[in-house]
Amino acid sequence: MRIAEGLLSSGEKVKIFFTGEGVEALELETTQFNLKELFYKILQNGGEFFS
């Protein structure tokens, strides 16, 4: 998701497809990355998510 955010900010189109455990990525909590914030930032900038 961090790579997707960088690509979107440089004008690229991004589509992310979650499979398996990736579908539950937003439920993960980590002190290193705020996944929910990245998710919403990607959506706000035109990114798409599929599962």
DSSP file (Angstrom, degrees, kcal/mol; ACC not computed):
  #  RESIDUE AA STRUCTURE BP1 BP2  ACC     N-H-->O    O-->H-N    N-H-->O    O-->H-N    TCO  KAPPA ALPHA  PHI   PSI    X-CA   Y-CA   Z-CA
    1    1 A M     >        0   0    0      0, 0.0     4,-2.1     0, 0.0     5,-0.1   0.000 360.0 360.0 360.0 -31.0    0.0    0.0    0.0
    2    2 A R  H  >  +     0   0    0      2,-0.2     4,-1.7     1,-0.2     5,-0.1   0.896 360.0  48.2 -66.9 -37.5    2.9    2.3    0.6
    3    3 A I  H  > S+     0   0    0      2,-0.2     4,-2.4     1,-0.2    -1,-0.2   0.909 109.5  53.2 -66.2 -41.6    4.1    1.8   -3.0
    4    4 A A  H  > S+     0   0    0      1,-0.2     4,-2.5     2,-0.2    -2,-0.2   0.898 106.3  53.0 -60.0 -41.4    0.6    2.4   -4.3
    5    5 A E  H  X S+     0   0    0     -4,-2.1     4,-2.0     1,-0.2    -1,-0.2   0.914 109.9  48.2 -61.5 -42.9    0.5    5.7   -2.4
    6    6 A G  H  X S+     0   0    0     -4,-1.7     4,-0.9     2,-0.2    -2,-0.2   0.895 111.2  50.1 -64.4 -41.0    3.7    6.8   -4.0
    7    7 A L  H ><>S+     0   0    0     -4,-2.4     5,-2.4     1,-0.2     3,-0.6   0.907 109.8  50.6 -64.7 -42.5    2.5    5.8   -7.5
    8    8 A L  H ><5S+     0   0    0     -4,-2.5     3,-1.6     1,-0.2    -1,-0.2   0.894 106.8  54.1 -62.2 -40.2   -0.7    7.7   -7.1
    9    9 A S  H 3<5S+     0   0    0     -4,-2.0    -1,-0.2     1,-0.3    -2,-0.2   0.719 106.6  53.0 -69.7 -18.7    1.1   10.8   -6.0
   10   10 A S  T <<5S-     0   0    0     -4,-0.9    -1,-0.3    -3,-0.6    -2,-0.2   0.334 127.0 -98.4 -96.9   7.2    3.2   10.7   -9.2
   11   11 A G  T < 5S+     0   0    0     -3,-1.6    -3,-0.2     1,-0.3    -2,-0.1   0.483  77.8 135.5  96.8   3.1    0.1   10.5  -11.3
   12   12 A E      < -     0   0    0     -5,-2.4     2,-0.3    -6,-0.2    -1,-0.3  -0.442  56.1-115.9 -81.1 157.8   -0.1    6.7  -12.0
   13   13 A K        -     0   0    0     -2,-0.1     2,-0.4    34,-0.0    34,-0.1  -0.759  32.9-161.9 -90.9 141.9   -3.4    4.7  -11.7
   14   14 A V        +     0   0    0     -2,-0.3    34,-1.8    32,-0.2     2,-0.4  -0.989  17.4 176.4-133.0 131.8   -3.5    2.1   -9.0
   15   15 A K  E     -a   48   0A   0     -2,-0.4     2,-0.5    32,-0.2    34,-0.2  -0.999  12.7-162.8-129.6 130.7   -5.7   -0.9   -8.5
   16   16 A I  E     -a   49   0A   0     32,-3.1    34,-2.6    -2,-0.4     2,-0.6  -0.955   2.2-162.8-118.0 130.1   -5.0   -3.3   -5.5
   17   17 A F  E     -a   50   0A   0     -2,-0.5     2,-0.4    32,-0.2    34,-0.2  -0.953   9.1-155.5-114.3 116.7   -6.5   -6.8   -5.4
   18   18 A F        +     0   0    0     32,-3.3     2,-0.3    -2,-0.6    -2,-0.0  -0.741  15.3 177.5 -91.7 136.3   -6.5   -8.4   -1.9
   19   19 A T    >   -     0   0    0     -2,-0.4     3,-2.2     0, 0.0     4,-0.2  -0.930  50.4 -16.9-130.5 159.1   -6.5  -12.2   -1.6
   20   20 A G  G >  S-     0   0    0     -2,-0.3     3,-1.3     1,-0.3     4,-0.3  -0.186 134.0  -1.8  52.9-128.2   -6.4  -14.6    1.3
   21   21 A E  G >  S+     0   0    0      1,-0.3     3,-1.5     2,-0.2    -1,-0.3   0.693 121.5  77.3 -69.4 -19.1   -5.3  -12.9    4.5
   22   22 A G  G X  S+     0   0    0     -3,-2.2     3,-1.8     1,-0.3    -1,-0.3   0.774  80.5  69.8 -61.2 -25.9   -4.7   -9.6    2.6
   23   23 A V  G <  S+     0   0    0     -3,-1.3     3,-0.4     1,-0.3    -1,-0.3   0.794  98.7  49.9 -61.4 -27.9   -8.5   -9.1    2.7
   24   24 A E  G X  S+     0   0    0     -3,-1.5     3,-1.8    -4,-0.3     4,-0.5   0.190  75.4 116.2 -95.4  16.0   -8.2   -8.5    6.5
   25   25 A A  G X   +     0   0    0     -3,-1.8     3,-1.2     1,-0.3    -1,-0.2   0.825  69.4  58.5 -57.7 -35.7   -5.3   -6.0    6.1
   26   26 A L  G 3  S+     0   0    0     -3,-0.4    -1,-0.3     1,-0.3    10,-0.1   0.682  99.1  59.8 -71.3 -15.1   -7.4   -3.1    7.6
   27   27 A E  G <  S+     0   0    0     -3,-1.8    -1,-0.3     8,-0.1    -2,-0.2   0.609  85.3  99.0 -85.5 -12.2   -7.9   -5.1   10.8
   28   28 A L    <   -     0   0    0     -3,-1.2     2,-0.5    -4,-0.5     7,-0.2  -0.490  60.7-153.9 -75.4 143.3   -4.1   -5.3   11.4
   29   29 A E        +     0   0    0     -2,-0.2     2,-0.3     6,-0.1     5,-0.1  -0.978  20.1 165.9-119.4 130.8   -2.6   -2.9   13.9
   30   30 A T        -     0   0    0      3,-0.5     5,-0.1    -2,-0.5    -2,-0.0  -0.996  36.6-145.6-141.8 145.6    1.0   -1.9   13.6
   31   31 A T  S    S+     0   0    0     -2,-0.3     3,-0.1     1,-0.2    -1,-0.1   0.682 100.1  59.0 -81.4 -17.3    3.1    0.9   15.1
   32   32 A Q  S    S+     0   0    0      1,-0.2     2,-0.4    -3,-0.0    -1,-0.2   0.884 115.2  19.7 -79.4 -40.1    5.2    1.2   12.0
   33   33 A F        -     0   0    0      4,-0.0     2,-1.1     5,-0.0    -3,-0.5  -0.989  63.6-138.0-135.4 139.9    2.4    2.0    9.5
   34   34 A N     >  -     0   0    0     -2,-0.4     4,-2.2     1,-0.2     5,-0.2  -0.782  26.1-178.5 -94.4  92.0   -1.1    3.3    9.8
   35   35 A L  H  > S+     0   0    0     -2,-1.1     4,-2.7     1,-0.2    -1,-0.2   0.859  77.4  53.7 -63.9 -38.2   -2.8    1.0    7.3
   36   36 A K  H  > S+     0   0    0      2,-0.2     4,-2.4     1,-0.2    -1,-0.2   0.921 109.5  48.5 -63.6 -42.6   -6.3    2.5    7.7
   37   37 A E  H  > S+     0   0    0      2,-0.2     4,-2.2     1,-0.2    -2,-0.2   0.916 112.8  48.0 -63.1 -43.4   -4.9    6.0    6.9
   38   38 A L  H  X S+     0   0    0     -4,-2.2     4,-2.5     2,-0.2    -2,-0.2   0.919 110.2  53.2 -61.7 -43.6   -3.0    4.7    3.9
   39   39 A F  H  X S+     0   0    0     -4,-2.7     4,-2.2     1,-0.2    -2,-0.2   0.940 113.0  41.7 -56.8 -51.2   -6.2    2.9    2.7
   40   40 A Y  H  X S+     0   0    0     -4,-2.4     4,-2.5     1,-0.2    -1,-0.2   0.843 112.6  54.5 -69.4 -32.9   -8.3    6.0    2.8
   41   41 A K  H  X S+     0   0    0     -4,-2.2     4,-1.3    -5,-0.2    -1,-0.2   0.904 109.2  48.3 -65.5 -41.2   -5.6    8.2    1.3
   42   42 A I  H  <>S+     0   0    0     -4,-2.5     5,-2.9     2,-0.2     3,-0.3   0.922 112.4  48.6 -64.9 -44.4   -5.3    5.8   -1.6
   43   43 A L  H ><5S+     0   0    0     -4,-2.2     3,-1.6     1,-0.2    -2,-0.2   0.916 109.4  52.3 -61.1 -43.5   -9.1    5.8   -2.1
   44   44 A Q  H 3<5S+     0   0    0     -4,-2.5    -1,-0.2     1,-0.3    -2,-0.2   0.775 108.2  52.3 -64.8 -26.1   -9.3    9.6   -1.9
   45   45 A N  T 3<5S-     0   0    0     -4,-1.3    -1,-0.3    -3,-0.3    -2,-0.2   0.258 129.5 -90.8 -97.0  12.8   -6.6    9.9   -4.6
   46   46 A G  T < 5S+     0   0    0     -3,-1.6   -32,-0.2     1,-0.3    -3,-0.2   0.474  77.2 143.5  98.2   2.2   -8.4    7.7   -7.1
   47   47 A G      < -     0   0    0     -5,-2.9     2,-0.4    -6,-0.2    -1,-0.3  -0.332  37.4-142.4 -71.4 159.6   -7.0    4.3   -6.2
   48   48 A E  E     -a   15   0A   0    -34,-1.8   -32,-3.1    -2,-0.0     2,-0.4  -0.961   8.4-158.5-127.3 143.3   -9.2    1.2   -6.3
   49   49 A F  E     +a   16   0A   0     -2,-0.4     2,-0.3   -34,-0.2   -32,-0.2  -0.952  11.1 179.4-120.2 141.1   -9.4   -1.9   -4.0
   50   50 A F  E      a   17   0A   0    -34,-2.6   -32,-3.3    -2,-0.4    -2,-0.0  -0.959 360.0 360.0-134.6 152.7  -10.8   -5.3   -4.9
   51   51 A S              0   0    0     -2,-0.3   -31,-0.1   -34,-0.2    -1,-0.1   0.308 360.0 360.0-142.9 360.0  -11.1   -8.5   -3.0
